Amino acid sequence: MRSVSIALEAQQIIIGAATRAVATLRDAQGRTITDVTPTWSSLTPAILAVSSDGEVRGLQAGTGQIRAASGSVFSDVIVIVRNPLAGNIRLARDTATIFVPSGSVQAIAAVTDEQGAPIVNPAVAWTSSAAQVATVNGTGLVTAVASGTAVITGTIDNLSATLTVRVRPAANALAPSITLVEPATLRPGAVFTISGQRFGATPGGNLVHVDGVLASVQSASPTQLTIALPPTGFACEPSRNAFLQIAANGAIGGGLVPLQIGARRALAVGQSLTVSAADEIRCNELVPATGRWVVSIYNAGRTPPGAAGVGSVPFAIRGLAPGASTASTATAQLSADAEPPLAALLRQG
């Protein structure tokens, strides 16, 4: 029985490029038949085109398939068509507000190649900076989870663009509302009393989130809640007003409350401070934010890289860069598997 085999110059091509396919027809004894030419066809004509002499051209990104046939004998081969490398990515919008429960917004990316030509169906990878606030799926659909702010990032070929999504409760006259929080500034790991209206009468009747992070409700009445914030789970951000969300009696409400994540460091010019407390090394907030600072990070225990430990340890400072109007971050990742006495030296200069 005769057989057909196909050899390809390249298994993958980019859109608009071509590769050569060569078909070999053999008889039952395995001898090459030279007086018969197989017929070429594309089984995926939207992705691949193939000429009568075996030139295969990519039409759009995807997995294509071509066939070489002679009578009832045929062979198929897969050709992958890729987009060219991206030269630029731009989102249709850079901010959006959506509402809980279940509000959503579609992140739309326009991607061009290095020559400025549009890339059709670009393979953009989507991530959320705060999945507890808003999630994003593989197609860029962003869905609200809890009140707060999340930055959605689309990435392709080491290029990225962002969409800042603010999540808030939908307007509802029957929703819980806040009149007072004591102490006035929320801090991770601390206990707070919330006064207001339309709370659940029992702890289990209230679901409280701060910037998307779930708090523990310790006691409750229709006008007062006692909550405890977890010590971890908050991103290292500057002191700001964060949304305290309360879900009770089938409605979602709340309000903006000051939130301070990092340990605040206020030093006079020339002063220095060593930070070595394990619970403070991760996040620090410099005051004044517009000053010039010298930051040294070291592992006082001199633990060698690769030694057994808990993994790398992050250190972050948040504040305003000189002359800037938005918060900036300086971060360092220590890869020495360091546990305390990890330390940082801050000096106002």
FENLINFEN-V526337 format. One line per field, one symbol per residue. ss: DSSP state (h for helix, s for strand, l for the rest). phi: phi as a letter, one per 20 degrees, with the letter a starting at -180 (. if undefined). Layout:
ss=???
phi=???
This chain:
ss=llsssssslllssslllssssssssslllllsllllllsssslllllsssllllsssslllsssssssssllsssssssssslllsssssslllsssssslllsssllsssssllllsllllllsssslllllsssllllsssslllsssssssssllssssssssssslllllllsssssslllsslllssssssslllllhhhsssssllsslssssssllssssslllllllllllsssssssssllssssssssssllsssslllllsssslllllllssssslllllssssssslllllllllllllssssssssllllllsssssssslllllllsssssssl
phi=.fbcccddfbfccegneccddcdcdcefenefedecdfeebdecffdcdcefdnedcedbfqddbdcdcbmeebbdbeceddffgfdaccefbdcbccceemfbbeedddccefenefeelfeeedcdfbffdbdcefenedcfdbfqccdeddcblmdbbccedddcffgbfefgcddbccgfdfcgnddcdddrcmeffcgfeccdcdlnefdeeebbbfcbcdcceffcoeffcfgaedeedcdblmccbpaecgcceefeddcfgnfcbddcfgedffbccecffefdcdcdcbdfelffgnffadnfdeccccrdfgmedcfccdccdedeledgegbcddcec
